[in-house]
């Protein structure tokens, strides 16, 4: 935009009193938004700190000073993932993968991105299969832990619906000795280590042989459930806080638009809807 275009712009010019009120309203919304973002950041830090204190170095034989007092990772038994869970690779055998005749049905077909965006709970999907697609894929039940194993390694989430998925994901079903929510949180903390140890190649990927011997801590069942409950509680509050911050952003933008383009005016200290201007 050139200078003469800027000089030709028309600007709304409410009274000084109305300008001050508009600025005050917008500043209050912005301050509330920033406060909510700080709450969100604090909750995220709390969750990460709790997971690190419990699971750092795969529950090493040392209880850190920041470990919750009721838990003692130094006393937890260690086992291998393959000993306490069934691990199965997803499936979609047809090549090319994007053959349209397999898609568009009612069967969820999650992808790596759906897992990465899930925050541990896979509640949405971006693609579906029809019956022909399911015949060359595999359906995993609700409650399965899903882990990404190709390119973007180590993202995790628990299915909240039955779903098929391709071989870039694996499904993990723990036995009765392991709480699935506890295991999912633990596996989240292993992403960096999995990436570090993944075979280097054209594209990083891991397989079932890589995952089967992966170390897993085994606290007493009651402790597993308490840890899962406490972390899920933090996550629920975190998601609520993130949504509240998002809605405050929407409120700020819509209020800014309404007040600056004058469909709503502040007259006599009250919001007043203005009649539309006839063109």
C-alpha positions as CSV (number, residue, x, y, z in Angstrom):
1,X,0.0,0.0,0.0
2,X,1.4,3.4,-1.0
3,X,1.3,6.6,1.1
4,X,-1.5,8.2,-0.8
5,X,-3.7,5.2,-0.2
6,X,-3.1,5.5,3.6
7,X,-3.8,9.2,3.5
8,X,-7.2,8.5,1.7
9,X,-8.4,6.1,4.4
10,X,-11.4,7.2,6.4
11,X,-11.2,6.5,10.1
12,X,-14.0,6.4,12.7
13,X,-13.7,9.3,15.2
14,X,-15.9,8.8,18.2
15,X,-15.9,11.3,21.0
16,X,-12.9,11.2,23.4
17,X,-15.1,9.8,26.1
18,X,-16.2,6.9,23.8
19,X,-12.6,6.3,22.6
20,X,-11.5,6.0,26.3
21,X,-14.3,3.5,27.0
22,X,-13.6,1.4,23.9
23,X,-9.9,1.3,24.9
24,X,-10.8,0.3,28.4
25,X,-13.1,-2.6,27.3
26,X,-10.5,-3.9,24.9
27,X,-7.7,-3.7,27.5
28,X,-9.8,-5.6,30.0
29,X,-10.4,-8.4,27.5
30,X,-6.8,-8.5,26.5
31,X,-5.7,-8.6,30.2
32,X,-8.1,-11.5,30.9
33,X,-6.7,-13.3,27.8
34,X,-3.1,-12.9,28.9
35,X,-4.0,-14.0,32.5
36,X,-5.7,-17.2,31.1
37,X,-2.6,-17.9,28.9
38,X,-0.4,-17.7,32.0
39,X,-2.7,-20.1,33.8
40,X,-2.5,-22.5,30.9
41,X,1.3,-22.3,30.8
42,X,1.4,-23.0,34.6
43,X,-0.8,-26.0,34.3
44,X,1.3,-27.4,31.4
45,X,4.5,-26.9,33.5
46,X,2.8,-28.6,36.4
47,X,1.9,-31.6,34.3
48,X,5.4,-31.8,32.7
49,X,7.1,-31.5,36.1
50,X,5.0,-34.2,37.7
51,X,5.6,-36.6,34.8
52,X,9.3,-35.8,34.8
53,X,9.6,-36.4,38.6
54,X,7.8,-39.8,38.3
55,X,9.2,-41.0,35.0
56,X,12.6,-39.3,34.3
57,X,15.3,-41.7,33.2
58,X,12.6,-44.4,33.1
59,X,11.9,-44.3,36.8
60,X,15.6,-44.5,37.9
61,X,16.5,-45.8,41.3
62,X,16.3,-42.4,42.9
63,X,13.5,-40.4,44.2
64,X,13.9,-36.7,43.4
65,X,13.1,-34.0,45.8
66,X,10.2,-32.9,43.6
67,X,8.6,-36.3,43.4
68,X,5.2,-36.3,45.0
69,X,5.7,-37.6,48.6
70,X,3.2,-40.5,48.3
71,X,5.1,-42.1,45.4
72,X,8.6,-43.7,45.6
73,X,9.8,-44.6,42.1
74,X,12.9,-46.2,43.6
75,X,10.7,-49.1,44.8
76,X,8.9,-49.7,41.5
77,X,9.6,-52.9,39.6
78,X,10.7,-52.6,36.0
79,X,9.4,-54.8,33.2
80,X,9.3,-54.7,29.4
81,X,6.5,-53.4,27.4
82,X,6.1,-56.6,25.5
83,X,5.6,-58.5,28.7
84,X,2.7,-56.5,30.0
85,X,1.0,-55.5,26.7
86,X,0.0,-56.7,23.3
87,X,1.5,-54.6,20.6
88,X,0.0,-54.8,17.1
89,X,0.8,-52.7,14.0
90,X,-1.9,-51.0,12.1
91,X,-2.7,-52.1,8.6
92,X,-3.6,-50.7,5.2
93,X,-2.2,-53.0,2.6
94,X,-3.2,-51.4,-0.7
95,X,-0.8,-49.2,-2.7
96,X,-1.2,-46.5,-3.5
97,X,-2.8,-45.5,-0.2
98,X,-5.0,-42.8,-1.6
99,X,-7.2,-45.0,-3.8
100,X,-10.6,-43.3,-3.4
101,X,-12.7,-46.4,-3.6
102,X,-11.6,-47.4,0.0
103,X,-12.6,-44.1,1.7
104,X,-15.7,-42.2,2.7
105,X,-17.6,-44.7,4.8
106,X,-18.5,-44.7,8.5
107,X,-15.4,-46.3,9.9
108,X,-12.9,-43.9,11.6
109,X,-9.4,-44.2,10.1
110,X,-7.0,-42.1,12.3
111,X,-3.6,-40.8,11.1
112,X,-0.4,-39.6,12.8
113,X,-1.8,-36.1,13.0
114,X,-4.9,-37.2,14.8
115,X,-2.7,-38.8,17.5
116,X,-0.3,-35.8,17.7
117,X,-3.2,-33.4,18.3
118,X,-5.0,-35.6,20.8
119,X,-3.3,-34.6,24.1
120,X,-3.5,-38.2,25.1
121,X,-7.2,-38.7,24.2
122,X,-8.1,-39.4,20.6
123,X,-11.6,-38.0,20.2
124,X,-11.6,-36.9,16.6
125,X,-10.6,-38.2,13.2
126,X,-10.1,-36.6,9.8
127,X,-10.6,-39.6,7.5
128,X,-13.0,-42.6,7.2
129,X,-13.0,-46.0,5.5
130,X,-15.8,-47.9,3.9
131,X,-16.3,-51.7,4.2
132,X,-13.9,-52.3,1.3
133,X,-11.3,-50.2,3.1
134,X,-11.8,-52.0,6.4
135,X,-11.2,-55.3,4.6
136,X,-7.6,-54.3,3.9
137,X,-7.1,-52.6,7.2
138,X,-7.6,-53.5,10.9
139,X,-10.1,-52.3,13.5
140,X,-8.8,-51.5,17.0
141,X,-11.2,-51.2,19.9
142,X,-11.9,-48.1,22.1
143,X,-9.3,-47.9,24.9
144,X,-6.3,-49.0,22.7
145,X,-3.2,-46.9,23.3
146,X,-2.0,-45.7,19.9
147,X,1.7,-44.8,19.3
148,X,3.2,-43.3,16.1
149,X,6.3,-45.2,14.8
150,X,7.2,-43.5,11.4
151,X,8.7,-40.0,10.8
152,X,7.0,-38.4,13.8
153,X,7.9,-41.0,16.4
154,X,6.5,-41.4,19.9
155,X,3.2,-39.5,19.8
156,X,0.6,-41.2,21.9
157,X,-3.1,-41.2,22.6
158,X,-5.9,-43.5,23.8
159,X,-8.8,-44.2,21.4
160,X,-12.2,-43.0,22.6
161,X,-13.9,-44.9,19.7
162,X,-13.2,-48.0,17.7
163,X,-10.9,-47.1,14.8
164,X,-8.7,-48.5,12.0
165,X,-5.3,-47.0,11.3
166,X,-2.3,-47.6,9.0
167,X,1.0,-49.3,9.7
168,X,2.6,-46.0,10.7
169,X,0.8,-46.5,14.0
170,X,0.8,-49.3,16.5
171,X,-1.9,-50.3,19.0
172,X,-0.9,-51.2,22.6
173,X,-3.3,-53.1,24.8
174,X,-2.0,-53.5,28.4
175,X,-2.9,-56.5,30.5
176,X,-4.6,-56.3,33.9
177,X,-1.3,-55.4,35.7
178,X,-1.1,-52.0,34.0
179,X,-3.5,-49.1,34.0
180,X,-3.8,-47.9,30.4
181,X,-4.0,-44.2,31.3
182,X,-0.9,-44.5,33.5
183,X,0.9,-46.3,30.6
184,X,0.0,-43.7,28.1
185,X,1.3,-40.9,30.3
186,X,4.5,-42.8,30.8
187,X,5.0,-43.4,27.1
188,X,4.6,-39.7,26.5
189,X,7.7,-39.1,28.5
190,X,9.6,-41.6,26.3
191,X,9.2,-39.7,23.0
192,X,12.6,-38.0,23.1
193,X,14.4,-41.3,24.0
194,X,12.6,-43.2,21.3
195,X,13.6,-40.6,18.8
196,X,17.2,-40.7,20.0
197,X,17.5,-44.5,19.7
198,X,15.5,-44.9,16.5
199,X,17.5,-46.4,13.6
200,X,18.8,-43.6,11.3
201,X,17.8,-43.8,7.7
202,X,16.0,-41.9,4.9
203,X,13.1,-41.6,7.3
204,X,13.2,-42.4,11.0
205,X,11.0,-45.3,12.1
206,X,10.7,-47.9,14.7
207,X,9.0,-51.4,14.8
208,X,7.6,-54.0,17.2
209,X,11.0,-55.4,17.9
210,X,12.1,-52.0,19.0
211,X,9.1,-51.6,21.3
212,X,8.8,-55.0,22.8
213,X,11.8,-54.7,25.2
214,X,11.1,-51.0,26.1
215,X,11.4,-50.6,29.9
216,X,8.2,-49.8,31.7
217,X,7.8,-49.1,35.4
218,X,5.3,-51.1,37.5
219,X,4.1,-49.2,40.5
220,X,1.5,-50.9,42.7
221,X,-1.9,-50.9,40.9
222,X,-3.4,-48.4,43.4
223,X,-0.5,-46.0,42.7
224,X,-0.9,-46.4,39.0
225,X,-4.6,-45.4,39.3
226,X,-3.8,-42.4,41.5
227,X,-1.1,-41.2,39.2
228,X,-3.4,-41.6,36.2
229,X,-6.2,-39.8,38.0
230,X,-4.0,-36.9,39.1
231,X,-2.4,-36.4,35.7
232,X,-5.8,-36.6,33.9
233,X,-7.2,-34.0,36.4
234,X,-4.4,-31.6,35.4
235,X,-5.0,-32.3,31.7
236,X,-8.8,-31.7,32.1
237,X,-8.1,-28.3,33.7
238,X,-5.5,-27.6,31.1
239,X,-7.9,-28.2,28.2
240,X,-10.5,-26.1,29.9
241,X,-8.0,-23.3,30.3
242,X,-6.9,-23.5,26.7
243,X,-10.5,-23.4,25.5
244,X,-11.2,-20.4,27.8
245,X,-8.2,-18.5,26.4
246,X,-9.3,-19.3,22.8
247,X,-12.8,-18.0,23.5
248,X,-11.3,-14.8,25.0
249,X,-9.3,-14.3,21.8
250,X,-12.5,-14.7,19.8
251,X,-14.2,-12.2,22.1
252,X,-11.4,-9.7,21.7
253,X,-11.5,-9.9,17.9
254,X,-15.2,-9.7,17.6
255,X,-15.4,-6.8,20.1
256,X,-12.7,-5.0,18.2
257,X,-14.5,-5.4,14.9
258,X,-17.9,-4.4,16.3
259,X,-16.6,-1.3,18.1
260,X,-14.2,-0.1,15.4
261,X,-16.6,-0.6,12.5
262,X,-19.5,1.0,14.5
263,X,-22.3,-1.5,14.2
264,X,-22.2,-1.1,18.0
265,X,-21.6,2.2,19.7
266,X,-21.0,3.1,23.3
267,X,-23.5,6.0,24.0
268,X,-24.2,7.2,27.5
269,X,-22.0,4.5,28.9
270,X,-24.2,1.7,27.3
271,X,-23.7,-0.5,24.3
272,X,-26.1,0.5,21.6
273,X,-26.7,-1.3,18.3
274,X,-26.7,1.1,15.4
275,X,-29.1,0.8,12.5
276,X,-27.5,-0.4,9.3
277,X,-26.5,2.2,6.8
278,X,-28.5,2.1,3.6
279,X,-26.3,2.0,0.5
